[in-house]
Amino acid sequence: MHFRIVHEFDIPLDAVELAVLSPNLIDRLAPRLPSIELVQQREHAMKNGKFERVWTYQANVKVPAFAQAYITREMLGWDEHSIYDLKTHTAKWKIVPKVKPAWRKFFNSSGTYELVPHKDGTRRVISGELELRVPVVRKVAERMILAEVKKTFEAEAATLRDMATLV
């Protein structure tokens, strides 16, 4: 399943970018994620003009009754790895689920994140692929996961607006 999420900010690109790169972003974002019980920054480093970040998440969502026999609490955790290029204002990201390595072949999510000047502000474009390779519940599960992804990016957009407009 391909997805694209776009946010527009009436804030200059450099101010939005500083908020994206801030080590405090995660602390400001966490309270806005009610379905996430834990989000931590595991890596935050600048290397050769590229910003590398790893955030780890643990969701706290109600698993549908039909899936409770198959989905454990641990399966609701993941790491988000991203590498942001300061020159191009773009990042590549991927999600690594916290499941047994042999089970990771059943899930794939990766994409791009870009900041572009737009009118009197900045447009943020997140494009990605989300694929759950399980029979029967695939489409329903992908839609549920994507709904949570969208909520997270909406919360991040609100946090970036707050952080980029602080005086």
CYANA upper distance limits for C-alpha pairs under 8 A (distance plus 0.5 A):
  1 MET  CA    129 GLU  CA      6.15
  1 MET  CA    130 LEU  CA      5.66
  1 MET  CA    131 GLU  CA      6.46
  1 MET  CA    142 GLU  CA      8.02
  2 HIS  CA    127 SER  CA      8.06
  2 HIS  CA    128 GLY  CA      6.31
  2 HIS  CA    129 GLU  CA      5.06
  2 HIS  CA    130 LEU  CA      6.86
  3 PHE  CA    127 SER  CA      6.25
  3 PHE  CA    128 GLY  CA      5.86
  3 PHE  CA    129 GLU  CA      6.77
  3 PHE  CA    130 LEU  CA      8.22
  4 ARG  CA    125 VAL  CA      7.53
  4 ARG  CA    126 ILE  CA      6.08
  4 ARG  CA    127 SER  CA      4.89
  4 ARG  CA    128 GLY  CA      6.96
  5 ILE  CA    125 VAL  CA      6.38
  5 ILE  CA    126 ILE  CA      5.59
  5 ILE  CA    127 SER  CA      6.99
  5 ILE  CA    150 LYS  CA      7.97
  6 VAL  CA    123 ARG  CA      7.46
  6 VAL  CA    124 ARG  CA      6.10
  6 VAL  CA    125 VAL  CA      5.13
  6 VAL  CA    126 ILE  CA      6.85
  7 HIS  CA    123 ARG  CA      6.25
  7 HIS  CA    124 ARG  CA      5.64
  7 HIS  CA    125 VAL  CA      7.20
  7 HIS  CA    157 ALA  CA      7.53
  8 GLU  CA    118 HIS  CA      8.40
  8 GLU  CA    121 GLY  CA      7.87
  8 GLU  CA    122 THR  CA      6.35
  8 GLU  CA    123 ARG  CA      4.92
  8 GLU  CA    124 ARG  CA      6.76
  9 PHE  CA    121 GLY  CA      6.06
  9 PHE  CA    122 THR  CA      5.64
  9 PHE  CA    123 ARG  CA      6.68
  9 PHE  CA    124 ARG  CA      8.45
  9 PHE  CA    161 ARG  CA      7.63
 10 ASP  CA    120 ASP  CA      6.60
 10 ASP  CA    121 GLY  CA      4.78
 10 ASP  CA    122 THR  CA      6.95
 11 ILE  CA     15 ALA  CA      7.17
 11 ILE  CA     16 VAL  CA      7.19
 11 ILE  CA    120 ASP  CA      7.78
 11 ILE  CA    121 GLY  CA      5.08
 11 ILE  CA    122 THR  CA      6.62
 11 ILE  CA    161 ARG  CA      8.31
 11 ILE  CA    164 ALA  CA      7.73
 11 ILE  CA    165 THR  CA      8.01
 12 PRO  CA     16 VAL  CA      7.06
 12 PRO  CA    117 PRO  CA      7.96
 12 PRO  CA    120 ASP  CA      7.68
 12 PRO  CA    121 GLY  CA      5.26
 12 PRO  CA    122 THR  CA      6.39
 13 LEU  CA     17 GLU  CA      6.44
 13 LEU  CA    115 LEU  CA      7.40
 13 LEU  CA    116 VAL  CA      7.48
 13 LEU  CA    117 PRO  CA      6.59
 13 LEU  CA    121 GLY  CA      7.01
 13 LEU  CA    122 THR  CA      5.71
 14 ASP  CA     18 LEU  CA      6.64
 15 ALA  CA     19 ALA  CA      6.99
 15 ALA  CA    164 ALA  CA      5.74
 15 ALA  CA    165 THR  CA      8.30
 16 VAL  CA     20 VAL  CA      6.80
 16 VAL  CA    122 THR  CA      8.09
 16 VAL  CA    160 LEU  CA      6.93
 16 VAL  CA    161 ARG  CA      7.93
 16 VAL  CA    164 ALA  CA      5.92
 17 GLU  CA     21 LEU  CA      6.68
 17 GLU  CA     89 HIS  CA      8.36
 17 GLU  CA    115 LEU  CA      8.14
 18 LEU  CA     22 SER  CA      6.52
 18 LEU  CA    164 ALA  CA      7.85
 19 ALA  CA     25 LEU  CA      7.17
 19 ALA  CA    160 LEU  CA      6.25
 19 ALA  CA    163 MET  CA      6.33
 19 ALA  CA    164 ALA  CA      6.21
 20 VAL  CA     25 LEU  CA      7.31
 20 VAL  CA    160 LEU  CA      7.38
 21 LEU  CA     25 LEU  CA      8.13
 21 LEU  CA     51 PHE  CA      7.90
 23 PRO  CA     44 HIS  CA      7.42
 24 ASN  CA     28 ARG  CA      6.88
 25 LEU  CA     29 LEU  CA      6.49
 25 LEU  CA    159 THR  CA      8.01
 25 LEU  CA    160 LEU  CA      8.22
 26 ILE  CA     30 ALA  CA      6.45
 26 ILE  CA     39 VAL  CA      7.97
 26 ILE  CA     40 GLN  CA      7.64
 26 ILE  CA     41 GLN  CA      7.40
 27 ASP  CA     31 PRO  CA      8.14
 28 ARG  CA     32 ARG  CA      8.37
 28 ARG  CA    159 THR  CA      7.06
 29 LEU  CA     33 LEU  CA      7.54
 29 LEU  CA    155 ALA  CA      7.29
 29 LEU  CA    156 GLU  CA      6.60
 29 LEU  CA    159 THR  CA      6.39
 30 ALA  CA     36 ILE  CA      8.30
 30 ALA  CA     38 LEU  CA      8.25
 30 ALA  CA     39 VAL  CA      6.93
 32 ARG  CA    155 ALA  CA      6.35
 33 LEU  CA    151 LYS  CA      8.41
 33 LEU  CA    152 THR  CA      7.12
 33 LEU  CA    155 ALA  CA      7.41
 35 SER  CA     59 ALA  CA      6.34
 35 SER  CA     60 ASN  CA      5.57
 35 SER  CA     61 VAL  CA      6.14
 36 ILE  CA     57 TYR  CA      7.43
 36 ILE  CA     58 GLN  CA      6.36
 36 ILE  CA     59 ALA  CA      4.74
 36 ILE  CA     60 ASN  CA      5.76
 36 ILE  CA     61 VAL  CA      8.16
 37 GLU  CA     57 TYR  CA      8.36
 37 GLU  CA     58 GLN  CA      6.34
 37 GLU  CA     59 ALA  CA      6.16
 37 GLU  CA     60 ASN  CA      5.95
 38 LEU  CA     56 THR  CA      8.36
 38 LEU  CA     57 TYR  CA      6.14
 38 LEU  CA     58 GLN  CA      5.58
 38 LEU  CA     59 ALA  CA      7.54
 39 VAL  CA     55 TRP  CA      7.23
 39 VAL  CA     56 THR  CA      6.02
 39 VAL  CA     57 TYR  CA      4.98
 39 VAL  CA     58 GLN  CA      7.00
 40 GLN  CA     55 TRP  CA      6.05
 40 GLN  CA     56 THR  CA      5.78
 40 GLN  CA     57 TYR  CA      7.22
 41 GLN  CA     53 ARG  CA      8.06
 41 GLN  CA     54 VAL  CA      6.56
 41 GLN  CA     55 TRP  CA      5.03
 41 GLN  CA     56 THR  CA      6.93
 42 ARG  CA     53 ARG  CA      8.01
 42 ARG  CA     54 VAL  CA      5.84
 42 ARG  CA     55 TRP  CA      6.15
 42 ARG  CA     56 THR  CA      7.30
 43 GLU  CA     52 GLU  CA      7.58
 43 GLU  CA     53 ARG  CA      5.54
 43 GLU  CA     54 VAL  CA      5.33
 43 GLU  CA     55 TRP  CA      7.57
 44 HIS  CA     51 PHE  CA      7.80
 44 HIS  CA     52 GLU  CA      6.35
 44 HIS  CA     53 ARG  CA      5.15
 44 HIS  CA     54 VAL  CA      7.32
 45 ALA  CA     51 PHE  CA      6.24
 45 ALA  CA     52 GLU  CA      5.77
 45 ALA  CA     53 ARG  CA      7.08
 46 MET  CA     50 LYS  CA      6.12
 46 MET  CA     51 PHE  CA      4.94
 46 MET  CA     52 GLU  CA      6.74
 47 LYS  CA     51 PHE  CA      6.77
 47 LYS  CA     52 GLU  CA      7.91
 49 GLY  CA     85 ASP  CA      6.88
 49 GLY  CA     86 LEU  CA      6.28
 49 GLY  CA     87 LYS  CA      7.83
 50 LYS  CA     83 ILE  CA      6.93
 50 LYS  CA     84 TYR  CA      5.97
 50 LYS  CA     85 ASP  CA      5.12
 50 LYS  CA     86 LEU  CA      6.44
 51 PHE  CA     83 ILE  CA      6.06
 51 PHE  CA     84 TYR  CA      5.42
 51 PHE  CA     85 ASP  CA      6.98
 51 PHE  CA     86 LEU  CA      7.89
 52 GLU  CA     81 HIS  CA      8.12
 52 GLU  CA     82 SER  CA      6.37
 52 GLU  CA     83 ILE  CA      5.02
 52 GLU  CA     84 TYR  CA      6.91
 53 ARG  CA     80 GLU  CA      8.48
 53 ARG  CA     81 HIS  CA      6.44
 53 ARG  CA     82 SER  CA      5.87
 53 ARG  CA     83 ILE  CA      6.97
 54 VAL  CA     79 ASP  CA      7.09
 54 VAL  CA     80 GLU  CA      6.03
 54 VAL  CA     81 HIS  CA      5.10
 54 VAL  CA     82 SER  CA      6.99
 55 TRP  CA     79 ASP  CA      6.12
 55 TRP  CA     80 GLU  CA      5.70
 55 TRP  CA     81 HIS  CA      7.26
 56 THR  CA     77 GLY  CA      7.95
 56 THR  CA     78 TRP  CA      6.35
 56 THR  CA     79 ASP  CA      4.80
 56 THR  CA     80 GLU  CA      6.77
 57 TYR  CA     77 GLY  CA      5.92
 57 TYR  CA     78 TRP  CA      5.88
 57 TYR  CA     79 ASP  CA      6.68
 57 TYR  CA     80 GLU  CA      8.40
 58 GLN  CA     74 GLU  CA      8.39
 58 GLN  CA     76 LEU  CA      6.45
 58 GLN  CA     77 GLY  CA      4.75
 58 GLN  CA     78 TRP  CA      7.22
 59 ALA  CA     76 LEU  CA      5.86
 59 ALA  CA     77 GLY  CA      6.56
 60 ASN  CA     76 LEU  CA      8.09
 63 VAL  CA     67 ALA  CA      6.97
 63 VAL  CA     68 GLN  CA      6.50
 63 VAL  CA     71 ILE  CA      8.08
 64 PRO  CA     68 GLN  CA      6.90
 67 ALA  CA     71 ILE  CA      6.50
 68 GLN  CA     72 THR  CA      7.83
 71 ILE  CA     75 MET  CA      6.75
 71 ILE  CA     76 LEU  CA      8.45
 72 THR  CA     76 LEU  CA      7.67
 73 ARG  CA     77 GLY  CA      8.08
 74 GLU  CA     98 LYS  CA      7.03
 74 GLU  CA     99 VAL  CA      7.42
 75 MET  CA     97 PRO  CA      7.62
 75 MET  CA     98 LYS  CA      6.42
 75 MET  CA     99 VAL  CA      6.14
 76 LEU  CA     97 PRO  CA      8.39
 76 LEU  CA     98 LYS  CA      7.96
 77 GLY  CA     97 PRO  CA      6.69
 77 GLY  CA     98 LYS  CA      5.76
 78 TRP  CA     95 ILE  CA      7.11
 78 TRP  CA     96 VAL  CA      6.03
 78 TRP  CA     97 PRO  CA      4.64
 78 TRP  CA     98 LYS  CA      5.44
 79 ASP  CA     95 ILE  CA      6.23
 79 ASP  CA     96 VAL  CA      5.64
 79 ASP  CA     97 PRO  CA      6.83
 79 ASP  CA     98 LYS  CA      7.76
 80 GLU  CA     93 TRP  CA      7.46
 80 GLU  CA     94 LYS  CA      6.42
 80 GLU  CA     95 ILE  CA      5.19
 80 GLU  CA     96 VAL  CA      6.97
 81 HIS  CA     93 TRP  CA      5.98
 81 HIS  CA     94 LYS  CA      5.91
 81 HIS  CA     95 ILE  CA      6.85
 81 HIS  CA     96 VAL  CA      8.24
 82 SER  CA     91 ALA  CA      6.90
 82 SER  CA     92 LYS  CA      6.11
 82 SER  CA     93 TRP  CA      4.65
 82 SER  CA     94 LYS  CA      7.08
 83 ILE  CA     91 ALA  CA      5.75
 83 ILE  CA     92 LYS  CA      6.07
 83 ILE  CA     93 TRP  CA      7.04
 84 TYR  CA     89 HIS  CA      7.38
 84 TYR  CA     90 THR  CA      6.09
 84 TYR  CA     91 ALA  CA      4.46
 84 TYR  CA     92 LYS  CA      7.18
 85 ASP  CA     89 HIS  CA      6.12
 85 ASP  CA     90 THR  CA      5.99
 85 ASP  CA     91 ALA  CA      6.47
 86 LEU  CA     90 THR  CA      7.78
 89 HIS  CA    114 GLU  CA      6.31
 89 HIS  CA    115 LEU  CA      6.01
 89 HIS  CA    116 VAL  CA      7.78
 90 THR  CA    112 THR  CA      7.51
 90 THR  CA    113 TYR  CA      6.06
 90 THR  CA    114 GLU  CA      4.70
 90 THR  CA    115 LEU  CA      6.91
 91 ALA  CA    112 THR  CA      5.99
 91 ALA  CA    113 TYR  CA      5.43
 91 ALA  CA    114 GLU  CA      6.72
 92 LYS  CA    110 SER  CA      8.05
 92 LYS  CA    111 GLY  CA      6.32
 92 LYS  CA    112 THR  CA      5.04
 92 LYS  CA    113 TYR  CA      6.86
 93 TRP  CA    110 SER  CA      5.98
 93 TRP  CA    111 GLY  CA      5.94
 93 TRP  CA    112 THR  CA      6.49
 93 TRP  CA    113 TYR  CA      7.98
 94 LYS  CA    109 SER  CA      6.33
 94 LYS  CA    110 SER  CA      4.54
 94 LYS  CA    111 GLY  CA      6.99
 95 ILE  CA    108 ASN  CA      7.67
 95 ILE  CA    109 SER  CA      5.96
 95 ILE  CA    110 SER  CA      6.66
 96 VAL  CA    104 ARG  CA      8.17
 96 VAL  CA    108 ASN  CA      8.38
 96 VAL  CA    109 SER  CA      8.45
 97 PRO  CA    104 ARG  CA      7.20
 97 PRO  CA    107 PHE  CA      8.14
 99 VAL  CA    103 TRP  CA      6.78
 99 VAL  CA    104 ARG  CA      7.05
100 LYS  CA    104 ARG  CA      7.28
101 PRO  CA    105 LYS  CA      8.42
103 TRP  CA    107 PHE  CA      8.38
104 ARG  CA    108 ASN  CA      8.13
105 LYS  CA    133 ARG  CA      8.24
106 PHE  CA    131 GLU  CA      8.39
106 PHE  CA    132 LEU  CA      6.21
106 PHE  CA    133 ARG  CA      5.08
106 PHE  CA    134 VAL  CA      7.06
107 PHE  CA    130 LEU  CA      8.22
107 PHE  CA    131 GLU  CA      6.19
107 PHE  CA    132 LEU  CA      5.12
107 PHE  CA    133 ARG  CA      6.58
108 ASN  CA    129 GLU  CA      8.00
108 ASN  CA    130 LEU  CA      6.36
108 ASN  CA    131 GLU  CA      5.63
108 ASN  CA    132 LEU  CA      7.09
109 SER  CA    128 GLY  CA      7.42
109 SER  CA    129 GLU  CA      5.82
109 SER  CA    130 LEU  CA      4.97
109 SER  CA    131 GLU  CA      6.82
110 SER  CA    128 GLY  CA      6.00
110 SER  CA    129 GLU  CA      6.14
110 SER  CA    130 LEU  CA      7.57
111 GLY  CA    126 ILE  CA      7.85
111 GLY  CA    127 SER  CA      5.96
111 GLY  CA    128 GLY  CA      4.44
111 GLY  CA    129 GLU  CA      6.70
112 THR  CA    125 VAL  CA      8.46
112 THR  CA    126 ILE  CA      6.25
112 THR  CA    127 SER  CA      5.83
112 THR  CA    128 GLY  CA      6.84
113 TYR  CA    124 ARG  CA      7.66
113 TYR  CA    125 VAL  CA      6.30
113 TYR  CA    126 ILE  CA      5.00
113 TYR  CA    127 SER  CA      7.07
114 GLU  CA    124 ARG  CA      6.13
114 GLU  CA    125 VAL  CA      5.80
114 GLU  CA    126 ILE  CA      7.03
115 LEU  CA    122 THR  CA      6.99
115 LEU  CA    123 ARG  CA      6.25
115 LEU  CA    124 ARG  CA      5.14
115 LEU  CA    125 VAL  CA      7.11
116 VAL  CA    122 THR  CA      6.09
116 VAL  CA    123 ARG  CA      5.77
116 VAL  CA    124 ARG  CA      7.01
117 PRO  CA    121 GLY  CA      6.53
117 PRO  CA    122 THR  CA      5.09
117 PRO  CA    123 ARG  CA      6.75
118 HIS  CA    122 THR  CA      5.38
118 HIS  CA    123 ARG  CA      6.17
130 LEU  CA    142 GLU  CA      7.57
130 LEU  CA    146 LEU  CA      8.25
131 GLU  CA    142 GLU  CA      7.47
132 LEU  CA    138 ARG  CA      6.43
132 LEU  CA    141 ALA  CA      8.10
132 LEU  CA    142 GLU  CA      6.90
133 ARG  CA    138 ARG  CA      7.11
134 VAL  CA    138 ARG  CA      5.94
137 VAL  CA    141 ALA  CA      6.35
138 ARG  CA    142 GLU  CA      6.51
139 LYS  CA    143 ARG  CA      6.72
140 VAL  CA    144 MET  CA      6.79
141 ALA  CA    145 ILE  CA      6.64
142 GLU  CA    146 LEU  CA      6.52
143 ARG  CA    147 ALA  CA      6.63
144 MET  CA    148 GLU  CA      7.10
145 ILE  CA    149 VAL  CA      6.77
146 LEU  CA    150 LYS  CA      6.63
147 ALA  CA    151 LYS  CA      6.89
148 GLU  CA    152 THR  CA      6.76
149 VAL  CA    153 PHE  CA      6.83
150 LYS  CA    154 GLU  CA      6.58
151 LYS  CA    155 ALA  CA      6.69
152 THR  CA    156 GLU  CA      6.68
153 PHE  CA    157 ALA  CA      6.57
154 GLU  CA    158 ALA  CA      6.86
155 ALA  CA    159 THR  CA      6.70
156 GLU  CA    160 LEU  CA      6.54
157 ALA  CA    161 ARG  CA      6.71
158 ALA  CA    162 ASP  CA      6.84
159 THR  CA    163 MET  CA      6.63
160 LEU  CA    164 ALA  CA      6.30
161 ARG  CA    165 THR  CA      6.66
162 ASP  CA    166 LEU  CA      6.96
